[in-house]
Structures are given as C-alpha cells and as structure tokens.
C-alpha cells in the first residue's frame, strides 16, 4: 500500500493508514459510504481504497495459505496446539484440526458437470461443494481445498484431498491431526468415540479434551462465514470485489 497524493481527503493526501482503516472497517461490516465520512474521502476514493486494501492483502506472501515446510515451523504449530489443551502432557502431538466445509453454490448445468445431483446436499438442502480444511490453533488456515461435489461425505473427500492426506500420512509416529467422527481413526488422525463407547468415563474424558482442540476449525469456519455474510451485502463496486473479499478471509 502506498499513499496517493492525487486523490485527497479534504486538503490532505490519502495515506496508507487511511486505506487500512477503510479496508478493516469494511471487512468488519461497515458500509463504505458511511466509513468514508469518518476518514474524509470522496465516494470514488473510498471505493478505491477498499479495493487497494483487499488487493494488497490477497497478494501478500506472508498471508498465503500454506502447509509448514520445515521441522521448526511444525514445532511452532505443535506448541500452539499444546497451549490450547487443558491436558498438554497428553495431547502433545497435535499439528492441526481438520474438517469439511460446505460452500453453497447455484445449481450447476448439465453441460458443466457430469452428475448434477452429486452437487445437491440433502443435509444442507442446497447445491454446493465439499471443501476440506486444516487449521492452526490460532484459526489460521494451513490448507483449504475445494475437493468434491456437495453430496460427498467428509471421509471420502479427505481421501481425495491429495496433498493434505499425503502430508498427514507422512507425519512421524506420535504426531497427528484431530477431526470429528465423520473421519476414520488412524495413528495420524484422531477422532472421538461414538455410540455406546461414549458411556465409558475414560472415553468421555477423551472426547471432551479432543473437542477442546477440534472446535478450533469450527471457529475458523464461523469467522469466515460471519464476515463474508456481512461483506456479501456491502461489497464495493457493485459486488466486483466480492470474490476477492472471500479470498482475503481464507
């Protein structure tokens, strides 16, 4: 971001701080036309500032969605998760929380997909896509992939999430990720006990402490959905930046 001396706020140039303020207030749910009055921008400059902010964030390499690439980075992730557990001496090998996310879409046409009905989810009663995600303890996405049609269950979609499953399967013994009961238990993927198994007090305790970690991915989804729902009605330039806004949220 750079200041713009040609587009002025009253009698002063538009500084980087003004662009950031416009962008952050917009993504927090504020209307561009209301926010511009606080900062002193004209209408066109206000919309341009929001566009510039979102473009700058989208192209910042520091904010890329990426899997850790070194042992030191993975160790930092592990310590973050350990600090979130009330039994850190037991859940001391977790590296992420995984889950599926249903992204609603319009009904695809037959000429676009081979099986139109595969995109309809009976659970959500809507057409959409099954996405798979893996997050850090601070709710930052390490992986987010559009994997399968909306009717596909999470366990099948996870198997199709090529590089995510490969990375998890290659983790050293003692390191793992956590997920819900829609996934299949393995040495690298821990899931809660279900059915009658939950009546065992030790199993119940395990589920409770597992949920302390697993809930973080649900929180990441809620954060994404909450802000994107607000910006969907306030996208600048008549909605031209709506897709870019969702990119920023991820």
C-alpha positions in Angstrom: 0.0 0.0 0.0 1.2 3.5 -0.8 -0.2 6.9 -0.2 -2.0 8.6 -3.1 -1.2 12.3 -3.4 -3.6 12.8 -6.3 -6.8 11.6 -4.5 -7.1 13.8 -1.5 -9.1 13.5 1.7 -10.3 17.1 2.0 -7.0 19.0 1.6 -4.6 16.2 2.6 -3.3 13.2 0.6 -4.7 9.7 1.3 -2.2 7.9 3.5 -1.6 4.2 3.9 -3.3 4.4 7.4 -6.4 5.8 5.7 -6.6 2.9 3.2 -6.1 0.4 6.0 -8.8 2.0 8.1 -11.3 1.8 5.2 -10.4 -1.8 4.4 -10.6 -3.0 8.0 -13.9 -1.2 8.8 -15.4 -2.6 5.6 -14.5 -6.1 6.4 -15.8 -5.6 9.9 -19.2 -4.9 8.4 -19.2 -1.2 7.9 -20.7 0.5 4.9 -18.2 2.2 2.6 -20.3 5.3 2.2 -20.5 5.6 6.0 -16.9 4.9 6.7 -15.7 7.5 4.2 -17.2 10.3 6.2 -15.1 9.3 9.3 -11.9 9.5 7.2 -12.9 12.3 4.9 -12.7 10.6 1.5 -14.9 11.3 -1.5 -17.0 8.4 -2.9 -14.7 7.2 -5.6 -11.6 7.4 -3.4 -13.3 5.4 -0.7 -14.2 2.5 -3.0 -10.7 2.6 -4.5 -9.2 2.4 -1.0 -11.2 -0.7 -0.2 -10.1 -2.3 -3.5 -6.5 -1.4 -2.9 -6.6 -2.9 0.7 -8.1 -6.2 -0.4 -5.7 -6.5 -3.4 -2.7 -5.8 -1.1 -3.8 -8.4 1.4 -4.5 -11.0 -1.3 -1.1 -10.6 -2.8 0.9 -10.5 0.5 3.0 -13.7 0.5 3.1 -13.7 4.3 -0.6 -14.4 4.4 -0.6 -17.3 1.9 -2.5 -20.5 2.9 0.4 -23.0 3.2 1.5 -26.1 5.0 4.6 -25.7 7.2 7.7 -26.7 5.2 10.3 -27.2 8.0 10.6 -29.0 11.3 10.9 -25.7 13.1 7.6 -24.4 11.6 5.8 -27.7 12.6 7.2 -27.4 16.1 5.8 -23.9 16.4 2.4 -25.2 15.3 2.6 -28.1 17.8 3.4 -25.8 20.7 0.4 -23.6 19.7 -1.9 -26.5 19.9 -0.4 -27.8 23.1 -1.1 -24.4 24.8 -4.8 -24.8 23.9 -5.3 -28.1 25.7 -6.1 -28.5 29.4 -4.0 -31.7 29.3 -1.0 -30.6 27.3 1.1 -33.5 28.6 -1.4 -35.9 26.9 -2.4 -34.1 23.7 1.2 -33.0 23.0 1.5 -34.2 19.4 -1.4 -32.4 17.6 -0.5 -30.5 14.5 -3.9 -29.3 13.3 -7.7 -29.6 13.2 -9.4 -30.8 10.1 -13.0 -30.7 9.0 -15.2 -30.3 5.9 -16.9 -27.1 4.9 -20.0 -26.9 2.7 -19.8 -24.0 0.3 -23.2 -23.3 -1.2 -23.4 -22.6 -4.9 -26.0 -22.2 -7.6 -27.2 -25.4 -9.3 -24.6 -26.4 -12.0 -25.8 -27.1 -15.5 -25.5 -30.5 -17.2 -23.0 -29.2 -19.7 -20.7 -28.1 -16.8 -20.7 -31.3 -14.7 -21.2 -34.9 -15.3 -23.7 -35.5 -12.4 -25.8 -32.5 -11.4 -27.4 -34.3 -8.5 -24.0 -35.0 -6.9 -23.8 -31.4 -6.0 -27.0 -31.4 -4.0 -26.6 -32.0 -0.3 -29.6 -33.4 1.4 -28.2 -32.4 4.8 -27.9 -28.7 3.8 -30.8 -28.9 1.3 -28.7 -26.9 -1.1 -26.3 -27.3 -4.0 -22.7 -26.8 -3.2 -19.2 -28.1 -2.9 -17.4 -30.1 -0.3 -14.2 -28.3 0.9 -11.5 -29.7 3.2 -9.6 -27.6 5.6 -6.8 -27.8 8.2 -6.2 -25.0 10.7 -3.6 -23.9 13.3 -4.6 -23.2 16.9 -4.9 -19.5 16.1 -7.6 -20.3 13.4 -5.2 -19.6 10.5 -5.8 -22.0 7.6 -2.9 -24.2 6.6 -4.9 -25.9 3.9 -8.2 -25.2 2.2 -9.2 -27.1 -0.9 -12.3 -27.4 -3.0 -12.4 -31.2 -3.2 -15.7 -32.7 -4.3 -19.4 -32.2 -5.1 -21.6 -31.2 -2.1 -23.2 -34.6 -1.5 -19.8 -36.2 -0.8 -19.1 -37.1 2.8 -16.1 -35.7 4.6 -14.2 -39.0 4.8 -14.4 -39.6 1.1 -13.5 -36.0 0.3 -10.5 -36.2 2.7 -9.2 -39.2 0.7 -9.4 -37.1 -2.4 -7.6 -34.1 -0.9 -4.4 -35.4 -2.3 -1.5 -33.4 -0.8 -3.3 -32.9 2.6 -3.8 -36.7 3.1 -0.2 -37.4 1.9 1.2 -34.9 4.4 -0.8 -36.3 7.3 0.1 -39.9 6.4 3.8 -39.0 6.3 3.8 -37.5 9.8 6.3 -39.2 12.2 4.8 -41.5 14.8 3.4 -39.6 17.7 2.3 -36.6 15.6 -1.3 -36.4 14.3 -4.2 -34.1 13.5 -7.7 -34.2 15.0 -11.1 -34.3 13.3 -14.7 -35.3 14.0 -16.4 -38.7 13.8 -17.0 -38.4 10.1 -13.4 -39.4 9.5 -11.8 -42.8 10.0 -9.5 -43.3 13.0 -5.8 -43.8 12.3 -2.5 -43.3 14.1 -2.2 -39.9 12.3 -5.9 -38.8 12.6 -7.6 -38.9 16.0 -11.5 -38.9 16.1 -13.9 -39.1 19.1 -15.6 -42.2 20.4 -19.2 -42.7 19.2 -22.3 -44.7 20.2 -22.1 -46.9 23.2 -18.4 -46.3 23.5 -19.1 -42.9 24.9 -20.5 -44.3 28.1 -17.1 -45.3 29.3 -15.8 -42.4 31.5 -12.3 -42.6 30.1 -13.7 -42.4 26.5 -15.9 -39.5 27.6 -12.9 -37.7 29.0 -11.0 -38.3 25.8 -13.8 -36.9 23.7 -14.0 -33.8 25.9 -10.3 -33.0 25.7 -10.3 -33.8 21.9 -13.1 -31.4 21.4 -11.1 -28.6 23.0 -8.8 -28.8 20.0 -11.1 -29.9 17.3 -13.5 -26.9 17.9 -10.9 -24.5 16.6 -11.6 -25.5 13.0 -15.3 -24.9 13.6 -14.4 -21.4 15.0 -12.4 -20.7 11.9 -15.3 -21.6 9.7 -17.7 -19.4 11.8 -15.3 -16.5 11.5 -15.1 -16.9 7.7 -18.9 -17.3 7.3 -19.7 -14.4 9.7 -17.6 -11.8 8.0 -18.3 -13.0 4.4 -22.0 -12.8 5.2 -21.6 -9.2 6.2 -19.5 -8.2 3.2 -21.8 -10.0 0.8 -24.2 -7.2 1.2 -21.6 -4.5 1.3 -19.2 -5.5 -1.5 -17.7 -2.3 -3.1 -18.1 -1.5 -6.8 -21.5 -3.3 -7.0 -20.0 -6.6 -6.0 -16.9 -6.7 -8.2 -14.7 -7.4 -5.2 -16.9 -9.9 -3.5 -14.9 -12.9 -4.7 -11.6 -11.2 -3.7 -13.1 -10.4 -0.3 -13.7 -14.1 0.3 -10.1 -14.8 -0.8 -8.9 -12.4 1.9 -11.0 -14.2 4.5 -9.3 -17.5 3.7 
